[in-house]
Amino acid sequence: MAERISPDDDKAKPTCVGCVLMLLSVAVIFGVALPIVRWRDPATGQPLPRYVAIVTPLLIGAAVHGIGSLFLKLIGVRVWSKRESEAER
């Protein structure tokens, strides 16, 4: 089984796959945010509340990142790698 590396570890950094997953998550956040911000209620013409318009894309992006990380861990692809310290080299 792959070594577990916590993203909270100061010596951990994302792998190439982790970087792509992060960019995908940011793209989802912006892709979801645009229609939510532009949406208007057909009956009243009022937009969604500001809090909903800000938090919803962030939650969806976080969910995409979490599900993507879980999927990559299940198939055995590392998302985080441990950075070597000077003493270990």
DOLUMBA-516994 format. One record per residue (C-alpha): residue number from 0; residue in three letters; y, z, x. Coordinates in steps of 0.001 Angstrom, whole numbers, padded with zeros to 6 digits. Last residue first. Layout:
N
+-----+------+---------+---------+---------+
| seq | type |       v |       w |       u |
+-----+------+---------+---------+---------+
| NUM |  ALA |       Y |       Z |       X |
...
+-----+------+---------+---------+---------+
END
This chain:
89
+-----+------+---------+---------+---------+
| seq | type |       v |       w |       u |
+-----+------+---------+---------+---------+
|  88 |  ARG |  013553 |  000745 |  020020 |
|  87 |  GLU |  012689 |  003973 |  018200 |
|  86 |  ALA |  015476 |  005984 |  019865 |
|  85 |  GLU |  018137 |  003414 |  018954 |
|  84 |  SER |  017232 |  003641 |  015286 |
|  83 |  GLU |  015299 |  000978 |  013449 |
|  82 |  ARG |  016501 |  000129 |  009967 |
|  81 |  LYS |  013924 |  000692 |  007246 |
|  80 |  SER |  013524 | -002168 |  004847 |
|  79 |  TRP |  014378 | -002294 |  001148 |
|  78 |  VAL |  013231 | -004874 | -001435 |
|  77 |  ARG |  009708 | -005262 | -000095 |
|  76 |  VAL |  007377 | -007677 | -001845 |
|  75 |  GLY |  004020 | -006270 | -002930 |
|  74 |  ILE |  003532 | -007882 | -006346 |
|  73 |  LEU |  004165 | -004560 | -008081 |
|  72 |  LYS |  007128 | -003770 | -005833 |
|  71 |  LEU |  008741 | -007106 | -006739 |
|  70 |  PHE |  008251 | -006432 | -010450 |
|  69 |  LEU |  009733 | -002937 | -010151 |
|  68 |  SER |  012740 | -004229 | -008242 |
|  67 |  GLY |  013293 | -006986 | -010816 |
|  66 |  ILE |  013016 | -004510 | -013697 |
|  65 |  GLY |  015518 | -002196 | -012030 |
|  64 |  HIS |  017950 | -004988 | -011130 |
|  63 |  VAL |  017772 | -006473 | -014636 |
|  62 |  ALA |  018302 | -003007 | -016152 |
|  61 |  ALA |  021310 | -002418 | -013905 |
|  60 |  GLY |  022778 | -005759 | -014979 |
|  59 |  ILE |  022239 | -004883 | -018659 |
|  58 |  LEU |  023867 | -001496 | -018174 |
|  57 |  LEU |  026847 | -003020 | -016367 |
|  56 |  PRO |  027246 | -005743 | -019008 |
|  55 |  THR |  027280 | -003090 | -021794 |
|  54 |  VAL |  029673 | -000648 | -020103 |
|  53 |  ILE |  032847 | -002731 | -019992 |
|  52 |  ALA |  032837 | -004434 | -023408 |
|  51 |  VAL |  031514 | -001280 | -025065 |
|  50 |  TYR |  034326 |  000831 | -023599 |
|  49 |  ARG |  036949 | -001774 | -024597 |
|  48 |  PRO |  035880 | -001813 | -028258 |
|  47 |  LEU |  034646 | -005237 | -029357 |
|  46 |  PRO |  037314 | -007747 | -030292 |
|  45 |  GLN |  039038 | -007862 | -033723 |
|  44 |  GLY |  039284 | -011168 | -035597 |
|  43 |  THR |  038637 | -009384 | -038879 |
|  42 |  ALA |  035805 | -011330 | -040535 |
|  41 |  PRO |  034617 | -013393 | -037589 |
|  40 |  ASP |  034535 | -010367 | -035234 |
|  39 |  ARG |  035707 | -011639 | -031870 |
|  38 |  TRP |  033651 | -012245 | -028719 |
|  37 |  ARG |  035537 | -013244 | -025545 |
|  36 |  VAL |  034765 | -010018 | -023679 |
|  35 |  ILE |  031102 | -010062 | -024719 |
|  34 |  PRO |  030702 | -013773 | -023942 |
|  33 |  LEU |  032090 | -013327 | -020412 |
|  32 |  ALA |  030426 | -010001 | -019624 |
|  31 |  VAL |  026843 | -011236 | -019962 |
|  30 |  GLY |  027182 | -013925 | -017305 |
|  29 |  PHE |  029278 | -011628 | -015114 |
|  28 |  ILE |  026636 | -008875 | -015164 |
|  27 |  VAL |  023818 | -011425 | -014864 |
|  26 |  ALA |  025449 | -012912 | -011753 |
|  25 |  VAL |  025770 | -009417 | -010261 |
|  24 |  SER |  022052 | -008804 | -010893 |
|  23 |  LEU |  021121 | -012152 | -009342 |
|  22 |  LEU |  023219 | -011337 | -006278 |
|  21 |  MET |  021409 | -007983 | -005947 |
|  20 |  LEU |  018000 | -009629 | -006349 |
|  19 |  VAL |  018917 | -012200 | -003697 |
|  18 |  CYS |  019967 | -009389 | -001348 |
|  17 |  GLY |  016734 | -007497 | -001993 |
|  16 |  VAL |  014708 | -010643 | -001280 |
|  15 |  CYS |  016549 | -011021 |  002006 |
|  14 |  THR |  015766 | -007362 |  002785 |
|  13 |  PRO |  018074 | -004558 |  001735 |
|  12 |  LYS |  018970 | -001827 |  004217 |
|  11 |  ALA |  017524 |  001631 |  004769 |
|  10 |  LYS |  018811 |  003944 |  007505 |
|   9 |  ASP |  020982 |  006035 |  005206 |
|   8 |  ASP |  018028 |  006680 |  002890 |
|   7 |  ASP |  019171 |  006578 | -000729 |
|   6 |  PRO |  017451 |  003201 | -001146 |
|   5 |  SER |  014212 |  005151 | -000651 |
|   4 |  ILE |  011541 |  003517 |  001432 |
|   3 |  ARG |  007954 |  003600 |  000259 |
|   2 |  GLU |  005546 |  002063 |  002747 |
|   1 |  ALA |  003524 | -000736 |  001190 |
|   0 |  MET |  000000 |  000000 |  000000 |
+-----+------+---------+---------+---------+
END
